[in-house]
């Protein structure tokens, strides 16, 4: 397994997948839908961004 889907990470962070996709856009991650795969590095970057801004 190479990472998590947007949907799985949004469930883990307890946020809406649309909000997570917005964070992906801000961080320039290549995620276009709830089923897009994120690498573990992208997941870490997104999680750090989310925790810093909430």
C-alpha positions as CSV (number, residue, x, y, z in Angstrom):
1,X,0.0,0.0,0.0
2,X,1.4,3.3,-1.0
3,X,-0.7,5.7,1.0
4,X,-4.3,6.6,1.7
5,X,-7.3,7.7,-0.4
6,X,-8.6,11.2,0.2
7,X,-11.8,9.7,1.7
8,X,-9.8,7.6,4.2
9,X,-7.7,10.5,5.3
10,X,-10.7,12.8,5.7
11,X,-12.4,10.1,7.9
12,X,-9.2,9.8,10.0
13,X,-9.1,13.6,10.5
14,X,-12.9,13.8,10.9
15,X,-13.3,16.5,8.2
16,X,-15.4,16.6,5.0
17,X,-13.6,15.2,2.0
18,X,-14.4,18.4,0.0
19,X,-12.5,20.4,2.7
20,X,-9.6,18.0,2.4
21,X,-9.5,18.4,-1.4
22,X,-9.4,22.1,-0.8
23,X,-6.3,21.6,1.4
24,X,-4.8,19.4,-1.3
25,X,-5.3,22.3,-3.8
26,X,-3.6,24.7,-1.4
27,X,-0.6,22.4,-0.9
28,X,-0.5,21.5,-4.7
29,X,-1.2,17.8,-4.1
30,X,-2.4,15.9,-7.2
31,X,-5.8,14.9,-5.8
32,X,-8.9,15.5,-7.9
33,X,-11.5,13.3,-6.2
34,X,-12.4,11.5,-3.0
35,X,-10.9,8.3,-4.4
36,X,-7.5,9.9,-5.3
37,X,-4.5,8.2,-3.7
38,X,-2.2,10.3,-1.5
39,X,1.3,9.2,-0.6
40,X,2.3,9.0,3.0
41,X,4.4,12.1,2.5
42,X,1.4,14.0,1.2
43,X,-0.7,12.7,4.1
44,X,1.8,14.0,6.6
45,X,2.0,17.4,4.9
46,X,-1.8,17.6,4.8
47,X,-2.2,16.5,8.4
48,X,0.4,19.0,9.6
49,X,-1.3,21.8,7.7
50,X,-4.7,20.9,9.0
51,X,-3.5,20.7,12.7
52,X,-1.6,24.0,12.4
53,X,-4.7,25.8,11.0
54,X,-7.4,24.4,13.3
